[in-house]
Each structure stands twice: as C-alpha cells, then as structure tokens.
Amino acid sequence: MQRALMFNIISLLTFIAAIFFLLSRGLHLSIEFTGGTVLEVQYPQPAQLEPIRATLNALGYRDAQVQTFGTSRDVLIRLPLTPGLSSARQSAQVIEALNAQPPHAARLQRVEFVGPQIGKELAVNGLLALLCVVIGIGIYLSIRFEWKYAIAGIIANLHDVVIILGFFALFQWEFSLSVLAAVLAVLGYSVNESVVIFDRIRETFRKNKKMTVVEVINHAITRTMSRTMITHGSTQMMVLSMLLFGGPTLHFFALALTVGILFGIYSSVFVAAALAMWLGVRREDLIRAKPPQIAPNDPNAGAQV
C-alpha cells in the first residue's frame, strides 16, 4: 500500500486511454452485431479450413469467420455485409471460388441473412448481461462484507472491462459474442481474487488487533500471493495454449482472457485493496461487537434502570 498511489495513477491513465480509444476508434464489431450472410458448406471429406480462409481473403472478405459446424465435413462461413451485393450473390461468388480450388467438391447447404436489427438486439442483450453481472457483484460484496468493499470491487472490475475494450478498440481486434463471453468470465475471475483478499483482510483484523489498516492490507496481500501465482499462472498457461494453438476461431476469445486475467490480478491487489483503504475501511466494518455476556447467577440480570 506504500506505492498504492503510484499504481493507481498508472491505472487511471490506462483507464482514460482506453476510454479515449473507445470513443475515437470504436469497437470493430463482428457480423453477429453488424449483420451479414451465413453460409453452410459441405464437403465429401474433412474440410481444410486454412485454404478456405485464404480463398475468402482473396475475394476481399478479410473479416470472414470460418469454422467447422457439426461434423468435420460441414463448414460454417460468416461473411460481413458488402454494399451492392445480395446474400444470393455473395453465396454464389463464394461457392464458385471454393470449387475453383481442390478438391472442387464444395456444396452449398444453407444461406441465411443476418440483419443489423438482430445484431443490435444482441448488442443490447450483451450490455444488459454486463450490467446484471456488475449489479450482482455489488449486492454480493455488500452482503458478504460492507459497502466500501462493494464500491472498491465494482470499480476494480469495471477497470478491467474498460481496459479490455480499450485494447480491442486500439488494435481494432474483432469483437464478437465469444469475446463478450470472455469479458463476463474475466469479471467473475477478478471478483473472485478480490473476495479472497477481502477475506484475508477480515481474518487478519480478527487475529491481529494491534496492526494498522495499512499493515493489515499488506499482510493479507502477502498471504494470498502464493495462491495468486499458482492459480493465475495455471489459468494463464491454459489460456495461452488456446491463444497459440486454438486457431482463428479461439484467437480473440483467448486474447481477451489473456488481457483480462493479467489486469484482473493487478486490479484486485493494487486497485480494489487501495480503494477500500482510501474509503476508510475499519476493523469495526467487518467485525461486529459482541453484546456483553450476563452471568447466569447475576442478581441484577434483567433489572431495568
């Protein structure tokens, strides 16, 4: 906590930069939010996704999403909206290009148009889900601890979310439904780390009545450091495996988790704990005073003055 001010100034500058990029550049939304054409293509043998992506890139569909669907022979292709081209024309163009490449056996099974209205509905529902998570976290922390911890936890969690979105706006990474799911997962992951530290603070208040608030918070963070390194390190190894070997389908999902986990550790230790300290958390906020015990043979028991 001695360096809490310095770390929180860094957090504030990062937070402001993230908001600036969100406002100036915006998010590069996927076709699930903006609308587009969905094609289901079937091959007689397991499909090779990389040649399909290369073919779509050659056609100018750099933001196209390609993934297997159901079986390894079925491929789901999502194409962004293209001015002047209907869904039927897009599908015919793609099938023609795919059949120009070996094994020349792509067969169109289904074509659907996803309108911008559906994408707008998904965006609204996603924001509502995010809002419900934040409100739920605030209620949970208020009941389990105290309102000062709830405010500190909510600010720290929103700090993580905004910074993730800022990274996606800065580098124009594609923001899809899977990325939104990663953001919600990071919220839960971050609040879990905050709860662990808050629990240790309460426990230390009970055991060490002579320690100051700063000493209690430092002691709580130190006691949870080994757990933080083990659990977050293990999770980060799994997420990095998805990022490096999961392919394009999992790439941005894993990227959002990678950024979120790193900043989640940072915010739980340096943001949430420091904010609780600055909000004036005290021993009395977490430990209720016990009523005085009356001896069973006290002649004055029950007497009123």
C-alpha positions in Angstrom: 0.0 0.0 0.0 3.0 2.3 0.3 3.0 2.6 -3.5 -0.7 2.4 -4.0 -1.0 6.0 -5.2 1.6 5.4 -8.0 0.0 2.2 -9.2 -3.5 3.8 -9.2 -2.2 6.8 -11.2 -1.0 4.3 -13.8 -4.4 2.6 -13.7 -6.2 5.9 -14.1 -4.1 6.9 -17.1 -4.6 3.5 -18.7 -8.3 3.7 -18.0 -8.5 7.2 -19.6 -6.6 6.0 -22.6 -8.9 3.0 -23.0 -12.0 5.3 -22.9 -10.3 7.7 -25.5 -9.7 4.8 -27.9 -13.3 3.5 -27.4 -14.7 6.9 -28.2 -12.3 7.8 -31.1 -11.9 4.5 -32.8 -14.8 2.4 -31.6 -15.0 -1.4 -31.5 -14.5 -3.5 -34.6 -17.8 -5.5 -34.3 -18.2 -8.9 -35.9 -21.1 -9.8 -38.2 -23.0 -11.1 -35.2 -23.5 -7.4 -34.2 -23.4 -5.7 -37.6 -25.3 -8.3 -39.7 -24.1 -10.3 -42.7 -24.5 -13.6 -44.6 -24.2 -17.1 -43.1 -23.3 -20.0 -45.4 -23.3 -23.7 -44.5 -21.0 -25.6 -46.9 -20.5 -29.4 -47.0 -17.5 -31.4 -48.3 -17.4 -35.1 -49.0 -14.2 -35.4 -46.8 -12.9 -33.5 -43.8 -12.6 -29.8 -44.7 -9.3 -27.9 -44.6 -10.2 -24.5 -43.0 -7.0 -22.6 -43.9 -7.4 -22.9 -47.7 -11.0 -21.8 -47.3 -9.9 -18.7 -45.3 -7.2 -18.0 -47.9 -9.8 -18.1 -50.7 -12.1 -15.8 -48.8 -9.3 -13.4 -48.2 -8.6 -13.4 -51.9 -12.2 -12.4 -52.5 -11.8 -9.4 -50.1 -13.6 -11.0 -47.1 -10.8 -10.4 -44.6 -13.3 -10.4 -41.6 -15.0 -13.7 -42.7 -15.4 -16.3 -39.9 -14.8 -19.9 -40.9 -15.3 -22.9 -38.5 -16.5 -26.5 -38.6 -20.2 -27.0 -37.9 -21.5 -30.3 -36.5 -19.0 -32.6 -38.3 -15.6 -32.1 -39.8 -17.1 -32.1 -43.3 -19.5 -29.2 -42.6 -18.2 -25.7 -42.6 -20.0 -22.6 -41.4 -18.9 -19.3 -43.1 -20.0 -15.9 -41.9 -19.5 -13.0 -44.3 -19.8 -9.3 -43.5 -22.3 -7.1 -45.3 -20.9 -5.8 -48.7 -22.6 -2.8 -50.3 -24.1 -3.7 -53.7 -24.1 -7.5 -53.1 -27.1 -9.5 -52.0 -26.8 -12.7 -49.9 -27.5 -14.8 -53.0 -24.8 -13.1 -55.0 -22.3 -13.4 -52.1 -23.0 -17.1 -51.7 -22.7 -17.8 -55.4 -19.4 -16.0 -55.6 -18.0 -17.9 -52.6 -19.1 -21.3 -53.8 -17.7 -20.6 -57.3 -14.3 -19.6 -55.7 -14.2 -22.6 -53.4 -14.9 -25.0 -56.2 -12.1 -23.4 -58.2 -9.7 -24.9 -55.6 -9.1 -28.6 -55.0 -11.0 -30.8 -54.2 -13.7 -28.9 -56.2 -16.5 -30.5 -54.2 -18.0 -27.7 -52.1 -21.7 -28.0 -51.9 -23.9 -25.2 -50.5 -26.4 -26.5 -47.9 -27.9 -23.3 -46.5 -27.8 -19.5 -46.8 -29.1 -17.1 -44.3 -29.1 -13.3 -44.0 -28.5 -11.8 -40.5 -29.8 -8.3 -40.5 -28.4 -5.4 -38.5 -31.5 -5.4 -36.3 -30.6 -8.8 -34.9 -27.1 -7.6 -34.3 -28.4 -4.6 -32.4 -30.6 -6.8 -30.3 -27.5 -9.0 -29.4 -25.5 -5.9 -28.5 -28.3 -4.6 -26.2 -28.6 -8.0 -24.6 -24.9 -8.2 -24.1 -24.8 -4.8 -22.4 -27.7 -5.9 -20.2 -25.9 -9.1 -19.2 -22.8 -7.0 -18.3 -24.9 -4.6 -16.2 -26.6 -7.5 -14.4 -23.2 -9.0 -13.5 -22.0 -5.7 -12.1 -25.1 -5.2 -10.0 -25.0 -8.8 -8.8 -21.3 -8.4 -7.8 -22.1 -5.2 -5.9 -25.0 -6.9 -4.0 -22.9 -9.9 -3.2 -20.0 -7.9 -1.8 -22.3 -5.6 0.2 -23.9 -8.6 1.9 -20.7 -10.6 2.5 -18.5 -7.7 3.5 -19.5 -4.0 3.6 -20.5 -1.3 1.2 -16.9 0.2 1.0 -15.7 -3.2 -0.3 -18.6 -3.3 -2.8 -17.7 0.0 -4.3 -14.0 -0.9 -4.4 -14.7 -4.2 -6.1 -17.1 -2.8 -8.7 -14.6 0.0 -9.7 -11.8 -2.5 -9.9 -13.9 -4.9 -12.1 -15.1 -2.1 -14.4 -11.5 -1.0 -14.7 -10.7 -4.5 -16.1 -13.6 -4.4 -18.5 -12.9 -1.0 -19.9 -9.2 -1.8 -20.4 -10.0 -5.0 -22.3 -12.4 -3.0 -24.6 -9.7 -0.3 -24.9 -7.2 -2.9 -26.2 -9.8 -4.1 -28.8 -10.5 -0.6 -29.9 -6.8 0.4 -30.1 -5.8 -2.6 -32.2 -9.1 -3.0 -34.0 -9.4 -6.6 -33.0 -12.7 -8.2 -33.9 -15.3 -8.0 -31.1 -17.6 -11.0 -31.2 -20.0 -12.8 -28.9 -17.2 -15.1 -27.8 -15.2 -12.0 -26.8 -18.2 -10.8 -24.8 -18.3 -14.1 -23.1 -14.6 -13.7 -22.2 -15.3 -10.3 -20.7 -18.0 -11.7 -18.5 -15.7 -14.5 -17.4 -13.0 -12.0 -16.5 -15.5 -10.2 -14.3 -16.1 -13.3 -12.3 -12.5 -14.2 -12.2 -11.5 -10.7 -11.0 -14.1 -10.5 -8.3 -13.0 -14.0 -7.0 -9.5 -12.6 -6.4 -10.9 -9.5 -4.7 -13.0 -11.7 -2.4 -10.0 -13.8 -1.4 -8.1 -10.7 -0.4 -11.0 -9.1 1.4 -11.5 -12.4 3.3 -7.9 -12.3 4.4 -8.3 -8.7 5.5 -11.2 -9.6 7.7 -9.3 -12.6 9.1 -6.3 -10.5 9.9 -8.4 -7.9 11.6 -9.7 -10.6 13.9 -6.4 -12.1 14.7 -4.1 -9.0 15.0 -5.9 -6.2 16.8 -2.7 -4.1 17.1 -2.0 -3.8 13.4 -2.9 -0.7 11.5 -5.2 -0.8 8.5 -2.3 -0.5 6.0 -0.4 -3.3 7.8 -3.5 -5.5 7.7 -4.0 -5.0 4.0 -0.3 -5.6 3.2 -0.4 -8.7 5.3 -3.5 -10.0 3.6 -2.0 -9.4 0.1 1.3 -11.1 1.1 -0.6 -14.2 2.5 -2.5 -14.6 -0.8 0.5 -14.1 -3.1 1.5 -17.7 -3.5 -2.1 -18.7 -4.2 -2.4 -15.9 -6.7 0.7 -17.0 -8.5 -0.3 -20.7 -8.6 -4.0 -20.3 -9.7 -3.5 -17.4 -12.1 -0.3 -18.9 -13.5 -2.1 -22.2 -14.2 -5.1 -20.5 -15.8 -2.8 -18.3 -17.9 -1.0 -21.3 -19.2 -4.3 -22.8 -20.4 -5.4 -19.5 -22.0 -2.0 -19.1 -23.7 -2.4 -22.6 -25.1 -5.7 -21.6 -26.6 -4.2 -18.4 -27.9 -1.2 -20.1 -29.6 -2.8 -23.4 -30.8 -6.5 -22.8 -30.8 -6.6 -21.3 -34.3 -8.5 -18.3 -35.6 -11.8 -19.4 -34.0 -10.5 -19.1 -30.4 -7.9 -16.4 -31.1 -9.7 -13.3 -29.9 -11.6 -15.1 -27.2 -8.2 -16.2 -25.7 -6.7 -12.8 -26.3 -9.5 -11.1 -24.3 -8.9 -13.6 -21.5 -5.2 -13.1 -21.5 -5.5 -9.3 -21.2 -8.3 -9.7 -18.6 -6.5 -12.1 -16.3 -3.3 -10.0 -16.2 -5.2 -6.8 -15.4 -7.6 -8.8 -13.1 -4.6 -9.7 -10.8 -3.4 -6.1 -11.0 -6.7 -4.5 -10.1 -7.5 -6.9 -7.3 -4.2 -6.2 -5.5 -3.5 -2.6 -6.4 -6.9 -1.1 -7.2 -9.5 -2.8 -5.1 -7.5 -3.0 -1.9 -6.2 0.5 -2.2 -9.7 1.9 -2.9 -11.0 0.1 0.2 -8.2 1.7 2.2 -9.0 5.2 0.9 -12.7 4.8 1.5 -11.8 4.4 5.2 -12.3 0.7 5.9 -12.0 -0.1 9.6 -11.9 -3.1 11.8 -15.5 -2.3 13.0 -16.8 -2.5 9.4 -16.0 -6.2 9.3 -16.2 -7.4 12.9 -19.4 -6.8 14.9 -19.0 -6.1 18.5 -20.4 -8.9 20.7 -23.1 -7.9 23.3 -21.9 -8.1 26.9 -22.5 -11.5 28.5 -24.5 -11.6 31.7 -23.6 -14.2 34.3 -26.4 -16.7 34.9 -26.3 -16.0 38.7 -26.1 -12.2 38.4 -28.8 -10.8 40.8 -29.1 -7.8 38.6 -29.9 -9.8 35.4 -33.0 -8.4 33.8 -33.1 -5.4 36.0 -34.1 -2.1 34.4 -32.8 1.3 35.4 
